[in-house]
Amino acid sequence: FQSKQQAKLLQECYRTIRPGGKLIVADWKPGVQSPIGPIEDMRVHPEAVKKIAEELKMQLVDEFDVGPYHWALVFLK
């Protein structure tokens, strides 16, 4: 949520990861009320991250909840 340039951020991560390397992306769950964290409009939806990663030809290998307020995705280069 801290970057407005998610595509550029993921492109740079992709560039720096060796072939066969993994990238883990975690962020606040959209649509979940939480006592802390960014406002709803700033939260990143995991589907948006999946779309960018797919365009970069990264393979989604896992996705899971990280507690009640966060999600995580694991990609393979």
C-alpha positions in Angstrom: 0.0 0.0 0.0 3.0 2.3 0.5 3.7 2.6 -3.3 1.4 4.1 -5.9 3.6 2.5 -8.6 3.0 -1.2 -7.9 3.8 -2.3 -11.4 7.2 -0.6 -11.4 7.9 -1.9 -7.9 7.2 -5.5 -9.0 9.2 -5.0 -12.2 12.2 -4.0 -10.2 11.8 -6.9 -7.8 11.5 -9.2 -10.8 14.7 -7.7 -12.3 16.7 -8.4 -9.1 15.5 -11.9 -8.4 17.6 -14.7 -9.9 15.9 -17.4 -12.1 14.2 -19.8 -9.8 14.0 -17.2 -7.0 10.9 -16.4 -5.0 9.1 -13.2 -4.3 6.7 -12.9 -1.3 4.2 -10.0 -1.4 2.2 -9.3 1.7 -0.2 -6.5 2.4 -3.4 -5.4 4.3 -6.6 -7.2 3.4 -9.1 -5.0 1.6 -12.6 -4.9 3.0 -11.5 -6.0 6.5 -12.0 -3.6 9.4 -8.9 -3.4 11.4 -7.9 -1.3 14.5 -4.7 -0.3 12.7 -3.3 0.0 9.2 -4.1 2.1 6.1 -7.5 3.3 5.1 -9.5 1.1 2.7 -8.7 3.2 -0.4 -5.0 2.6 0.1 -5.1 -1.2 0.5 -3.9 -3.3 -2.4 -6.1 -6.1 -3.6 -4.2 -9.4 -4.1 -5.9 -9.9 -7.5 -4.2 -6.7 -8.8 -0.8 -8.0 -7.7 -1.5 -11.4 -9.4 -2.3 -9.6 -12.6 1.0 -7.6 -12.6 3.0 -10.7 -11.7 1.3 -12.7 -14.5 2.3 -10.0 -17.0 5.9 -10.4 -15.8 5.6 -14.2 -16.4 6.0 -14.9 -12.7 4.3 -18.1 -11.4 2.0 -18.0 -8.4 3.0 -20.9 -6.2 1.2 -20.1 -2.9 -1.3 -17.7 -1.3 -2.4 -17.5 2.3 -3.7 -15.3 5.0 -1.2 -13.9 7.5 -3.4 -13.4 10.5 -6.7 -11.7 10.4 -5.6 -8.5 8.7 -3.1 -9.5 6.0 -2.7 -11.6 2.9 0.4 -13.0 1.2 1.3 -14.3 -2.2 4.4 -16.2 -3.2 5.7 -16.0 -6.8 8.5 -17.9 -8.6 10.6 -16.3 -11.3 
